[in-house]
Amino acid sequence: MQEIFREYLPFLPGWTPYLMYTFFLVVVVFIGWAVSNKIKNYGINIKELWGELKTQYKNHGNEIFKRIIQNIIAQKKVRRDKYSAVMHLSIFYGMIFLFIGTFLVFLEQDILKHFGVESLIKGNFYLIYEFILELAGLLLVIGITMALYRRLVIKPKHLHSSHENFFLLLCLLYLGLSGFIIEGIRLTLQPVEWGVFSFIAYGISKVFISFQPSAETLGSIYVGLWWSHLFVAFAFIAVLPITVLKHVILIPLNQFLLPVDREKAKLTTPFNIMELEDQEDDEENELQIGIACAQDLNWKAKLNLAACVNCGRCESVCPAHASGRELNPRLFVQKLKNTFDKYTVNLEEQKVNFFESGLLTENEIWSCTNCGACMEECPAQIQHVDYILDLRRYLVAENKLDNQKTALFNNLDQNFNPLGLPSYKRNEWLVELGVPLLEENPTAEYLYWVGDLGSYDPRIQNVVKSFVEILKAAKVDFAIFTHEEKNDGEIPKRMGEEGRAQLIAMENVELLNSYEVKKIITHDPHAYNMLKHEYKDFGGNYEVYHHSVFLEQLIRENRVPLKTKTNERIVFHDSCNLSRWNNIFEEPRKVLQSVMDQPILEIKESKDKTSCCGAGGGNYWYKVPEQEKISNNRMKQLTVVEPETIALGCPFCLMMLEDSARTMEKDVRIKDLAEIVYENMAKEEKIEEAV
């Protein structure tokens, strides 16, 4: 039997490696120039970057490793779409194994050979090597073919193709196909017993043999194809830093740089008032509030934005875009990215104001509901909401507010609630019902945070009444604030009024701590988010429960006297703050299922794929131009399964969807979980419902 080994550069002259590496040196020089420009444009200090990477690895190495496994190796975000998953995984793993195979040849022929090390790629290892690379090449060709079919035939609305996309895809397709043909010619001219391990090239060689071409002709074709393969490969490598290809470097880099200890639902905090009080005046003057131009973006933000591949996944799930608002998250990121991500250095251009130049509009920024759908879908983990918040902070700092927003902030200042209703009447109606007060029962185990709508709005008051009766029936030791309770600060926080949000949070923390509150329950996911994640910055460390989680616990412990089960067709609407931001999916469904005698109806847009009701990000309190209400779009999704009742766990969602049900004339009930449980609970005396 012939010796099994890999022949290096057959049919090519001896000077080929020297010319090949001369061309490669040109590629390296070009890449060096391009990367140098990127570093300047991004404002990266290499020493600082290296220090950051070392610190992250030292403090959070295990967490970062898990994140890389999930998001890079396993392609968690990509796998959310089946077609894209097969396509991208085929390309990704095909390229990975082909790169490893090429590197092994380089290591063997250009490094180890000069140190007297004999061939690595031989014998059985060579057979496995050939078979794996053949599979890798096949995966690559399949993936690229799927990508081209998707862009040319399927054409999803959110996918926007460019000449660059097709150039890169065709380069990869040519590399895959030419690689097979080159190998097929080699097996035709030099047939070997083990050729079948290169199963595709082996089949191609049989085709060539059937045509009986001359060895000279095949040799010439081989040389031409080999050099074209090399030039296309070098061109592909050369454009890596100046095309969308740079995501193969930036996305893994971002896995290291994104904060590990920041909770998913925690919003950015550009400053802390408590810390500012201890600083000198000259330091305070250097405080940057929000962003108005590319120069205001730090290098980490630029790296994060530059990783965008323009895939449009964010666009496909954005409720604001679907409603016809000015915001398109894909274009939003692309516009920010294009202000600094240039081929050449453009530091002066980065000083141009986003709004004054017309790059962004105020309506565009106020259109965002902070639902997080864009971030949940993004394979590059771009932090869209962070940039929206920073832009809002700039607009607020510059007092670029319309009458609606100005009145809203005035209401918060004067009445401590966004409705502008008297603060002294807050929760007055609950006192009349004999609900225990914290000031009279300071040792109560739980504080029930009622919130603005629960305090003043008659419809949400019925949710509060239902939940209070459940707590009483379960013999929970709880109490409420009366007029001492005020807005939780979530509205100004989401709308960019950072200073006001922090002052509210500090005052609430002071109040809560004065009563030594340890555990808080709320039916409002917005308040839940604020109390659980934001108050920690100001010394407010509490066990915070959303009422759906608390209800599930009470029902599991048989503390709620359930009497009946409903046979209604019920679908559950996941609120963004509850599900996507805080991963609370199952508890609400367990609560609902406990009072149902049939399965809960599910729709495609549920759990972490839920769609917003339109109230988030402060949008409940102001209007922006739109073609269709976001809540109407959500109502259409929920009623696809023809429910009799839409269950939910958020007062804002309830108000928005009830409004849509009325305007769209939908014969469907909108009910909070607490109301549904209370309806099916054994009770001595039913409280009259609010209307």
C-alpha positions as CSV (number, residue, x, y, z in Angstrom):
1,M,0.0,0.0,0.0
2,Q,1.2,3.5,-0.8
3,E,2.4,5.7,2.1
4,I,-0.4,7.9,3.2
5,F,0.7,11.5,3.4
6,R,-0.2,15.0,2.1
7,E,1.8,16.3,-0.8
8,Y,2.6,20.1,-0.4
9,L,1.8,22.3,-3.4
10,P,1.8,19.7,-6.2
11,F,2.1,20.9,-9.8
12,L,3.4,24.3,-8.6
13,P,7.0,25.6,-9.0
14,G,9.3,25.8,-6.1
15,W,9.2,29.5,-5.8
16,T,5.4,29.5,-5.1
17,P,5.7,29.8,-1.3
18,Y,7.9,32.9,-1.6
19,L,5.5,34.7,-3.9
20,M,2.5,33.5,-1.8
21,Y,4.0,35.0,1.4
22,T,4.9,38.2,-0.4
23,F,1.3,38.7,-1.3
24,F,0.3,37.7,2.3
25,L,2.7,40.4,3.6
26,V,0.8,43.0,1.5
27,V,-2.4,41.7,3.1
28,V,-0.9,42.1,6.6
29,V,0.3,45.6,5.9
30,F,-3.2,46.6,4.6
31,I,-4.9,45.0,7.6
32,G,-2.4,46.9,9.9
33,W,-3.3,50.2,8.2
34,A,-7.1,49.5,8.5
35,V,-6.9,48.4,12.1
36,S,-4.8,51.4,13.0
37,N,-7.5,53.7,11.6
38,K,-10.2,51.8,13.4
39,I,-8.3,52.1,16.7
40,K,-8.0,55.9,16.3
41,N,-11.7,56.2,15.3
42,Y,-12.9,54.1,18.2
43,G,-10.6,56.0,20.6
44,I,-9.1,52.8,21.9
45,N,-6.1,52.9,24.2
46,I,-4.5,49.6,23.7
47,K,-3.0,49.5,27.2
48,E,-6.5,50.3,28.7
49,L,-8.1,47.6,26.5
50,W,-5.6,45.0,27.5
51,G,-6.0,46.0,31.2
52,E,-9.8,45.7,30.9
53,L,-9.6,42.3,29.3
54,K,-7.2,41.1,32.0
55,T,-9.5,42.4,34.8
56,Q,-12.6,40.9,33.3
57,Y,-10.8,37.5,32.9
58,K,-9.5,37.6,36.4
59,N,-12.8,38.6,38.1
60,H,-15.3,36.9,35.8
61,G,-13.4,34.3,33.8
62,N,-15.8,31.4,34.3
63,E,-18.9,33.6,33.5
64,I,-17.2,34.9,30.4
65,F,-16.3,31.4,29.3
66,K,-19.9,30.3,29.7
67,R,-21.1,33.4,27.8
68,I,-18.7,32.5,24.9
69,I,-19.8,28.9,24.8
70,Q,-23.5,30.0,24.7
71,N,-23.3,33.0,22.3
72,I,-20.3,32.1,20.1
73,I,-19.8,28.3,20.1
74,A,-23.5,27.3,20.5
75,Q,-24.8,30.5,18.7
76,K,-27.7,30.8,21.2
77,K,-29.2,34.0,19.6
78,V,-28.8,32.8,16.0
79,R,-30.7,29.6,16.9
80,R,-33.8,31.5,17.7
81,D,-34.6,31.3,13.9
82,K,-34.4,27.7,12.5
83,Y,-33.5,28.6,8.9
84,S,-30.9,31.1,10.0
85,A,-29.5,28.6,12.6
86,V,-28.8,25.9,10.0
87,M,-27.4,28.5,7.6
88,H,-25.1,30.3,10.0
89,L,-24.0,27.3,11.9
90,S,-23.0,25.6,8.6
91,I,-21.0,28.6,7.6
92,F,-19.5,29.1,11.0
93,Y,-18.4,25.5,11.7
94,G,-17.4,25.0,8.0
95,M,-15.0,28.0,8.3
96,I,-13.7,27.0,11.7
97,F,-12.6,23.5,10.5
98,L,-11.2,24.8,7.2
99,F,-9.2,27.4,9.1
100,I,-7.8,24.7,11.4
101,G,-7.0,22.5,8.5
102,T,-5.2,25.3,6.7
103,F,-3.3,26.3,9.9
104,L,-2.1,22.8,10.4
105,V,-0.6,22.8,6.8
106,F,1.1,26.2,7.6
107,L,2.4,24.8,10.9
108,E,3.8,21.7,9.3
109,Q,5.3,23.1,6.2
110,D,6.4,26.6,7.2
111,I,7.3,26.2,10.9
112,L,8.0,22.7,12.1
113,K,9.7,21.6,8.9
114,H,12.5,24.1,9.5
115,F,13.1,22.6,12.9
116,G,13.5,19.1,11.6
117,V,10.0,17.9,12.6
118,E,8.7,15.3,10.2
119,S,5.3,15.4,8.7
120,L,2.3,15.7,11.0
121,I,-0.4,15.1,8.4
122,K,0.1,11.5,7.5
123,G,-1.2,8.0,8.0
124,N,-4.6,7.6,9.6
125,F,-4.6,11.2,10.9
126,Y,-4.4,12.4,7.3
127,L,-7.4,10.2,6.3
128,I,-9.4,11.7,9.2
129,Y,-8.1,15.2,8.3
130,E,-9.2,14.9,4.7
131,F,-12.7,13.5,5.6
132,I,-13.3,16.3,8.2
133,L,-12.2,19.0,5.8
134,E,-14.4,17.6,3.1
135,L,-17.4,17.7,5.5
136,A,-16.4,21.3,6.5
137,G,-16.2,22.4,2.8
138,L,-19.6,20.8,2.2
139,L,-21.1,22.6,5.2
140,L,-19.7,25.9,4.0
141,V,-21.2,25.5,0.5
142,I,-24.6,24.5,1.9
143,G,-24.6,27.4,4.3
144,I,-23.6,29.9,1.6
145,T,-26.1,28.6,-0.8
146,M,-28.8,28.9,1.9
147,A,-27.7,32.5,2.6
148,L,-27.9,33.4,-1.1
149,Y,-31.3,31.8,-1.5
150,R,-32.5,33.7,1.5
151,R,-31.3,37.0,0.1
152,L,-32.3,36.4,-3.5
153,V,-35.5,34.4,-3.2
154,I,-37.0,34.4,0.3
155,K,-36.1,38.1,0.9
156,P,-37.4,38.6,4.5
157,K,-38.6,42.2,5.0
158,H,-36.0,42.9,7.7
159,L,-33.1,41.6,5.7
160,H,-31.3,44.3,3.7
161,S,-28.7,43.2,1.2
162,S,-25.8,45.2,-0.1
163,H,-23.1,44.7,-2.7
164,E,-20.8,44.0,0.2
165,N,-23.0,41.1,1.4
166,F,-23.0,39.5,-2.0
167,F,-19.3,40.0,-2.6
168,L,-18.4,38.3,0.7
169,L,-20.9,35.4,0.1
170,L,-19.7,34.8,-3.4
171,C,-16.1,34.9,-2.2
172,L,-16.8,32.1,0.3
173,L,-18.8,30.1,-2.3
174,Y,-15.9,30.4,-4.7
175,L,-13.5,29.3,-2.1
176,G,-15.6,26.3,-1.2
177,L,-16.3,25.2,-4.8
178,S,-12.8,25.9,-6.1
179,G,-11.3,24.0,-3.2
180,F,-13.3,20.9,-4.2
181,I,-12.3,21.2,-7.9
182,I,-8.6,21.8,-7.1
183,E,-8.6,18.6,-5.0
184,G,-10.6,16.8,-7.7
185,I,-7.9,17.6,-10.3
186,R,-5.2,16.5,-7.9
187,L,-6.9,13.1,-7.5
188,T,-7.3,12.9,-11.2
189,L,-3.6,13.5,-12.0
190,Q,-2.4,11.6,-8.9
191,P,-4.9,8.9,-8.0
192,V,-4.4,7.3,-4.6
193,E,-6.0,4.4,-2.8
194,W,-7.3,6.7,-0.1
195,G,-8.8,9.3,-2.4
196,V,-12.3,8.2,-1.4
197,F,-11.8,10.0,2.0
198,S,-12.0,13.2,0.0
199,F,-15.5,12.0,-1.1
200,I,-16.6,15.1,-3.0
201,A,-13.3,15.7,-4.7
202,Y,-13.1,12.0,-5.4
203,G,-16.5,12.2,-7.2
204,I,-15.3,15.3,-9.2
205,S,-12.1,13.3,-10.2
206,K,-14.3,10.6,-11.6
207,V,-16.1,13.2,-13.7
208,F,-12.8,14.6,-15.0
209,I,-11.6,11.1,-15.9
210,S,-14.7,10.4,-17.9
211,F,-13.8,13.3,-20.2
212,Q,-10.3,12.0,-20.6
213,P,-8.6,15.5,-20.7
214,S,-4.8,15.7,-21.1
215,A,-2.6,16.0,-18.1
216,E,-1.2,19.2,-19.4
217,T,-4.7,20.8,-19.7
218,L,-5.7,19.7,-16.2
219,G,-2.3,20.9,-14.8
220,S,-2.9,24.3,-16.3
221,I,-6.4,24.5,-14.9
222,Y,-5.1,23.4,-11.5
223,V,-2.5,26.2,-11.4
224,G,-5.0,28.8,-12.5
225,L,-7.6,27.7,-10.0
226,W,-5.0,27.4,-7.2
227,W,-3.8,31.0,-7.7
228,S,-7.4,32.4,-8.0
229,H,-8.3,30.5,-4.9
230,L,-5.4,32.1,-3.1
231,F,-6.1,35.6,-4.3
232,V,-9.8,35.3,-3.3
233,A,-8.8,34.0,0.1
234,F,-6.3,36.8,0.6
235,A,-8.9,39.4,-0.5
236,F,-11.4,38.0,1.9
237,I,-8.9,38.2,4.7
238,A,-7.8,41.7,3.7
239,V,-11.3,43.2,3.9
240,L,-12.0,41.7,7.3
241,P,-11.5,45.0,9.3
242,I,-13.3,47.2,6.8
243,T,-16.5,45.1,6.2
244,V,-19.2,43.4,8.1
245,L,-16.7,40.6,8.5
246,K,-15.1,42.4,11.5
247,H,-17.9,41.0,13.6
248,V,-15.9,37.7,13.8
249,I,-13.5,39.6,16.0
250,L,-15.7,42.2,17.6
251,I,-18.5,39.9,18.8
252,P,-16.1,37.6,20.8
253,L,-14.3,40.8,22.1
254,N,-17.6,42.2,23.3
255,Q,-18.3,38.9,25.2
256,F,-15.2,39.9,27.3
257,L,-16.1,43.6,27.6
258,L,-19.8,43.5,28.4
259,P,-20.4,43.8,32.2
260,V,-20.9,40.4,33.8
261,D,-22.1,41.6,37.2
262,R,-24.8,43.9,35.7
263,E,-28.2,42.4,36.1
264,K,-30.1,42.0,32.8
265,A,-32.9,44.4,33.9
266,K,-30.5,47.0,35.4
267,L,-30.4,50.2,33.5
268,T,-27.3,52.2,33.1
269,T,-26.5,54.9,35.7
270,P,-24.2,57.6,34.3
271,F,-23.7,59.1,37.7
272,N,-24.7,58.6,41.3
273,I,-26.0,61.7,43.2
274,M,-24.8,60.3,46.5
275,E,-21.3,60.0,45.2
276,L,-21.4,63.4,43.5
277,E,-22.1,65.1,46.8
278,D,-18.6,64.0,48.0
279,Q,-16.8,65.4,44.9
280,E,-15.3,68.8,44.3
281,D,-17.1,71.4,42.2
282,D,-14.6,71.2,39.4
283,E,-15.1,67.5,39.1
284,E,-18.9,67.9,38.9
285,N,-18.5,70.3,36.0
286,E,-16.9,67.5,34.0
287,L,-19.9,65.4,34.3
288,Q,-21.3,64.2,31.0
289,I,-25.0,63.6,30.8
290,G,-26.2,61.7,27.8
291,I,-24.8,61.6,24.3
292,A,-25.2,64.0,21.4
293,C,-22.4,63.1,19.0
294,A,-20.0,60.2,18.3
295,Q,-17.3,61.8,20.4
296,D,-19.6,61.3,23.4
297,L,-19.5,57.5,22.9
298,N,-16.7,55.8,24.8
299,W,-14.6,53.2,23.1
300,K,-16.5,50.3,24.6
301,A,-19.8,51.7,23.2
302,K,-18.1,52.1,19.8
303,L,-16.9,48.5,19.8
304,N,-20.3,47.3,20.8
305,L,-22.0,49.3,18.0
306,A,-19.4,48.3,15.4
307,A,-20.2,44.6,15.9
308,C,-23.6,45.2,14.1
309,V,-23.9,43.0,11.0
310,N,-27.1,44.7,9.8
311,C,-29.0,41.5,10.0
312,G,-32.3,43.2,10.8
313,R,-33.4,40.8,13.6
314,C,-34.0,43.8,15.8
315,E,-36.1,45.4,13.1
316,S,-38.2,42.3,12.7
317,V,-39.3,42.3,16.4
318,C,-39.5,46.1,17.2
319,P,-43.0,47.1,18.2
320,A,-42.3,50.7,17.5
321,H,-41.2,50.0,13.9
322,A,-44.1,47.7,13.3
323,S,-46.5,50.5,14.3
324,G,-45.0,52.8,11.8
325,R,-43.1,55.0,14.2
326,E,-39.9,56.7,13.1
327,L,-37.7,54.3,15.1
328,N,-36.1,51.4,13.2
329,P,-33.5,49.8,15.6
330,R,-31.4,48.4,12.8
331,L,-31.1,51.8,11.1
332,F,-30.7,53.5,14.5
333,V,-27.6,51.4,15.2
334,Q,-26.3,51.7,11.7
335,K,-26.6,55.5,11.8
336,L,-24.7,55.7,15.1
337,K,-22.1,53.2,13.8
338,N,-21.5,55.1,10.6
339,T,-20.5,58.3,12.4
340,F,-17.2,56.7,13.6
341,D,-16.7,53.4,11.8
342,K,-14.9,54.8,8.8
343,Y,-12.0,53.5,6.6
344,T,-10.0,56.6,7.4
345,V,-9.6,58.6,10.5
346,N,-12.6,61.0,11.1
347,L,-12.2,62.5,14.5
348,E,-13.6,66.0,13.5
349,E,-16.7,64.5,12.0
350,Q,-17.4,62.7,15.3
351,K,-18.1,66.1,16.9
352,V,-21.2,66.7,14.8
353,N,-24.5,66.7,16.8
354,F,-26.8,63.8,15.9
355,F,-29.9,65.9,16.1
356,E,-28.7,69.2,14.7
357,S,-27.3,67.3,11.6
358,G,-30.6,65.5,11.1
359,L,-29.0,62.1,11.6
360,L,-31.5,61.4,14.4
361,T,-34.9,62.9,15.2
362,E,-36.4,63.5,18.7
363,N,-39.5,61.5,17.7
364,E,-37.2,58.6,16.8
365,I,-35.7,58.5,20.3
366,W,-39.1,58.9,22.1
367,S,-40.6,56.1,20.0
368,C,-38.8,53.4,21.9
369,T,-40.8,51.5,24.5
370,N,-37.7,50.0,26.2
371,C,-39.2,46.6,25.6
372,G,-35.8,45.0,25.0
373,A,-37.0,42.8,22.1
374,C,-34.1,44.2,19.9
375,M,-31.5,43.2,22.5
376,E,-33.0,39.8,23.1
377,E,-32.7,39.0,19.4
378,C,-29.4,40.6,18.6
379,P,-26.6,38.0,18.0
380,A,-24.0,40.7,18.5
381,Q,-25.5,41.7,21.9
382,I,-25.8,45.3,21.0
383,Q,-27.2,47.4,23.8
384,H,-29.9,49.4,21.9
385,V,-31.8,50.5,25.0
386,D,-28.6,51.9,26.6
387,Y,-28.0,54.3,23.7
388,I,-31.7,55.3,23.6
389,L,-31.5,56.2,27.3
390,D,-28.4,58.2,26.9
391,L,-29.9,60.2,24.0
392,R,-33.0,60.9,26.0
393,R,-30.7,62.1,28.9
394,Y,-29.2,64.6,26.5
395,L,-32.6,65.8,25.3
396,V,-33.8,66.2,28.9
397,A,-30.6,68.0,29.9
398,E,-31.1,70.4,27.0
399,N,-34.8,70.9,28.0
400,K,-35.9,69.6,24.6
401,L,-39.3,68.5,25.9
402,D,-42.8,69.0,24.6
403,N,-45.8,70.0,26.8
404,Q,-46.8,66.4,27.6
405,K,-43.4,65.5,29.0
406,T,-42.9,68.8,30.9
407,A,-46.3,68.4,32.5
408,L,-45.5,64.8,33.5
409,F,-42.3,65.8,35.2
410,N,-44.1,68.7,36.9
411,N,-46.7,66.3,38.3
412,L,-43.9,64.1,39.7
413,D,-42.3,67.1,41.4
414,Q,-45.5,68.6,42.8
415,N,-47.8,65.6,43.5
416,F,-45.3,62.7,43.5
417,N,-47.3,60.9,40.9
418,P,-47.6,61.2,37.1
419,L,-51.3,61.7,37.1
420,G,-51.1,65.0,39.0
421,L,-53.7,63.9,41.6
422,P,-53.4,65.0,45.2
423,S,-50.7,63.0,47.1
424,Y,-52.7,63.1,50.3
425,K,-55.4,61.0,48.7
426,R,-53.1,58.3,47.7
427,N,-54.4,54.9,48.8
428,E,-57.2,56.7,50.8
429,W,-59.7,54.2,49.4
430,L,-57.7,51.3,50.7
431,V,-57.7,52.7,54.2
432,E,-61.5,52.9,54.1
433,L,-61.5,49.2,53.3
434,G,-59.5,48.4,56.4
435,V,-56.3,47.4,54.7
436,P,-53.5,47.2,57.3
437,L,-51.2,50.2,57.3
438,L,-47.4,50.0,57.8
439,E,-47.4,53.0,60.2
440,E,-49.8,51.0,62.4
441,N,-48.1,47.7,61.8
442,P,-44.4,48.5,61.3
443,T,-43.4,44.8,61.9
444,A,-45.4,43.5,59.0
445,E,-43.5,40.9,57.1
446,Y,-44.4,42.3,53.7
447,L,-45.0,45.7,52.3
448,Y,-47.5,45.7,49.4
449,W,-46.4,48.5,47.0
450,V,-49.6,49.6,45.3
451,G,-48.1,52.0,42.7
452,D,-49.6,55.0,40.9
453,L,-52.3,53.3,38.8
454,G,-53.3,51.1,41.7
455,S,-53.6,54.1,44.0
456,Y,-55.7,56.3,41.7
457,D,-57.2,54.5,38.7
458,P,-60.5,52.8,39.3
459,R,-59.8,49.9,36.9
460,I,-56.5,49.0,38.5
461,Q,-58.0,49.5,42.0
462,N,-60.0,46.3,41.3
463,V,-56.8,44.4,40.7
464,V,-55.5,45.7,44.1
465,K,-58.8,44.8,45.8
466,S,-58.6,41.3,44.4
467,F,-55.0,40.8,45.5
468,V,-55.6,42.2,49.0
469,E,-58.4,39.8,49.5
470,I,-56.2,36.9,48.4
471,L,-53.5,38.0,50.8
472,K,-56.0,38.2,53.6
473,A,-57.4,34.8,52.8
474,A,-53.9,33.3,52.8
475,K,-53.2,35.0,56.1
476,V,-50.2,36.9,54.8
477,D,-48.8,39.4,57.2
478,F,-48.7,42.5,55.1
479,A,-49.3,46.3,55.1
480,I,-49.3,49.3,52.8
481,F,-48.2,52.9,52.8
482,T,-50.9,55.6,52.6
483,H,-49.9,59.0,51.4
484,E,-46.2,58.3,52.2
485,E,-46.0,56.1,49.1
486,K,-45.0,58.0,46.0
487,N,-43.9,57.2,42.4
488,D,-41.1,54.7,42.3
489,G,-39.0,56.7,39.8
490,E,-39.2,54.3,36.9
491,I,-40.9,56.8,34.6
492,P,-38.2,59.5,34.9
493,K,-35.5,56.8,34.7
494,R,-36.8,55.5,31.4
495,M,-37.4,58.9,30.0
496,G,-33.9,60.1,30.7
497,E,-34.5,62.4,33.7
498,E,-31.8,60.6,35.7
499,G,-31.4,63.2,38.4
500,R,-35.1,63.2,39.3
501,A,-35.2,59.4,39.2
502,Q,-32.4,59.1,41.6
503,L,-33.8,61.7,44.0
504,I,-37.1,59.8,44.1
505,A,-35.3,56.5,44.6
506,M,-33.2,58.0,47.4
507,E,-36.3,59.4,49.2
508,N,-38.1,56.1,48.8
509,V,-35.1,54.1,50.1
510,E,-34.9,56.4,53.1
511,L,-38.6,55.9,53.8
512,L,-38.4,52.1,53.4
513,N,-35.3,51.8,55.5
514,S,-36.9,53.9,58.3
515,Y,-39.6,51.2,58.6
516,E,-36.9,48.5,58.3
517,V,-38.8,47.0,55.3
518,K,-37.2,43.8,54.1
519,K,-39.8,42.2,51.7
520,I,-41.9,44.0,49.1
521,I,-44.7,42.7,46.9
522,T,-46.0,44.6,43.9
523,H,-48.4,43.8,41.0
524,D,-46.6,46.3,38.8
525,P,-43.6,44.9,36.8
526,H,-42.3,48.4,36.3
527,A,-42.2,49.1,40.0
528,Y,-40.8,45.6,40.5
529,N,-37.9,46.3,38.2
530,M,-37.1,49.6,39.9
531,L,-37.4,48.3,43.5
532,K,-35.4,45.2,42.8
533,H,-32.6,46.4,40.5
534,E,-32.2,50.2,40.8
535,Y,-32.7,50.9,44.5
536,K,-29.6,48.9,45.4
537,D,-27.5,51.8,44.2
538,F,-28.9,53.9,47.1
539,G,-28.8,51.4,49.9
540,G,-32.2,49.8,49.1
541,N,-31.6,46.0,49.3
542,Y,-35.0,44.2,49.5
543,E,-36.6,40.9,48.6
544,V,-39.0,42.0,45.9
545,Y,-41.7,39.8,44.6
546,H,-44.0,40.3,41.7
547,H,-47.5,39.3,42.7
548,S,-47.5,36.4,40.1
549,V,-44.5,34.8,41.8
550,F,-46.0,35.4,45.2
551,L,-49.4,34.0,44.1
552,E,-47.7,30.9,42.7
553,Q,-46.0,30.3,46.0
554,L,-49.3,30.7,48.0
555,I,-51.2,28.4,45.7
556,R,-48.4,25.8,45.8
557,E,-48.5,25.9,49.6
558,N,-52.3,25.5,49.5
559,R,-52.8,28.8,51.3
560,V,-55.4,30.1,48.7
561,P,-58.8,28.6,49.1
562,L,-59.6,27.9,45.5
563,K,-63.1,26.7,44.9
564,T,-63.8,26.6,41.2
565,K,-62.0,26.3,37.9
566,T,-62.9,28.3,34.8
567,N,-63.5,26.6,31.4
568,E,-62.8,29.8,29.5
569,R,-60.3,30.0,26.7
570,I,-57.5,32.1,28.2
571,V,-54.3,33.3,26.6
572,F,-51.5,34.9,28.8
573,H,-49.9,38.1,27.7
574,D,-46.2,38.3,28.9
575,S,-45.3,41.9,29.8
576,C,-41.8,42.9,28.7
577,N,-40.6,43.9,32.2
578,L,-41.8,40.7,33.7
579,S,-40.8,38.2,31.1
580,R,-38.0,39.4,28.9
581,W,-36.2,41.6,31.4
582,N,-36.7,39.4,34.5
583,N,-37.2,35.9,33.1
584,I,-40.5,35.4,34.9
585,F,-42.4,33.1,32.5
586,E,-43.6,30.0,34.3
587,E,-45.0,31.3,37.6
588,P,-47.8,33.3,36.0
589,R,-48.8,30.3,33.9
590,K,-48.8,28.0,36.9
591,V,-51.1,30.5,38.7
592,L,-53.4,30.6,35.7
593,Q,-53.4,26.8,35.2
594,S,-54.4,26.3,38.8
595,V,-57.8,27.9,38.1
596,M,-58.3,26.5,34.6
597,D,-59.7,23.1,33.5
598,Q,-58.1,23.3,30.1
599,P,-54.6,24.2,28.9
600,I,-53.5,27.8,28.6
601,L,-53.6,29.1,25.0
602,E,-50.1,30.1,23.7
603,I,-49.1,32.3,20.8
604,K,-45.9,32.6,18.9
605,E,-45.1,35.9,20.4
606,S,-44.9,34.8,24.1
607,K,-42.3,34.5,26.9
608,D,-39.0,36.0,25.8
609,K,-40.4,36.5,22.3
610,T,-43.3,38.5,23.7
611,S,-44.4,41.8,22.0
612,C,-44.9,45.1,23.8
613,C,-48.3,46.6,24.7
614,G,-46.8,50.1,23.9
615,A,-46.7,51.5,27.4
616,G,-43.1,50.9,28.3
617,G,-40.3,53.5,28.3
618,G,-42.7,56.2,29.6
619,N,-44.8,55.8,26.4
620,Y,-48.0,55.4,28.4
621,W,-47.7,59.1,29.3
622,Y,-47.0,60.8,26.0
623,K,-47.8,60.4,22.3
624,V,-45.6,60.1,19.2
625,P,-46.6,59.9,15.6
626,E,-47.6,56.3,14.5
627,Q,-49.6,54.6,11.8
628,E,-51.1,52.0,14.1
629,K,-51.2,51.7,17.9
630,I,-48.7,49.3,19.3
631,S,-51.4,47.9,21.6
632,N,-53.6,47.2,18.6
633,N,-50.9,45.2,17.0
634,R,-50.5,43.2,20.2
635,M,-54.2,42.7,20.4
636,K,-54.1,41.2,16.9
637,Q,-51.4,38.7,18.0
638,L,-53.2,37.7,21.2
639,T,-56.6,37.2,19.5
640,V,-55.3,34.8,16.8
641,V,-56.1,31.9,19.1
642,E,-59.6,33.3,19.7
643,P,-59.5,33.7,23.5
644,E,-62.4,34.7,25.7
645,T,-60.0,36.2,28.2
646,I,-56.5,37.7,28.0
647,A,-54.7,37.3,31.3
648,L,-51.8,39.4,32.3
649,G,-49.7,40.7,35.2
650,C,-49.2,44.4,34.5
651,P,-51.5,47.4,35.1
652,F,-50.1,49.3,32.1
653,C,-50.6,46.3,29.8
654,L,-54.1,46.0,31.2
655,M,-55.0,49.6,30.5
656,M,-53.5,49.5,27.0
657,L,-55.1,46.3,25.9
658,E,-58.5,47.2,27.3
659,D,-58.3,50.4,25.3
660,S,-57.5,48.4,22.1
661,A,-60.3,45.9,22.8
662,R,-62.8,48.8,22.9
663,T,-61.5,50.6,19.8
664,M,-61.2,47.4,17.8
665,E,-64.5,46.0,19.2
666,K,-63.0,42.8,20.4
667,D,-65.3,40.6,22.5
668,V,-62.6,39.6,25.0
669,R,-62.1,40.2,28.7
670,I,-58.8,41.7,29.9
671,K,-58.0,40.4,33.4
672,D,-55.1,40.5,35.8
673,L,-54.0,37.2,37.4
674,A,-55.2,38.4,40.8
675,E,-58.7,39.1,39.5
676,I,-58.9,35.6,37.9
677,V,-57.7,33.9,41.0
678,Y,-60.1,35.9,43.2
679,E,-63.0,35.0,40.9
680,N,-62.3,31.3,41.5
681,M,-61.6,31.6,45.2
682,A,-63.9,30.6,48.0
683,K,-64.8,33.7,49.9
684,E,-67.2,34.8,52.6
685,E,-68.0,38.2,51.1
686,K,-67.0,39.5,47.7
687,I,-65.8,43.1,47.6
688,E,-67.8,45.2,45.1
689,E,-65.7,45.5,41.9
690,A,-64.5,48.9,40.7
691,V,-65.6,50.1,37.4
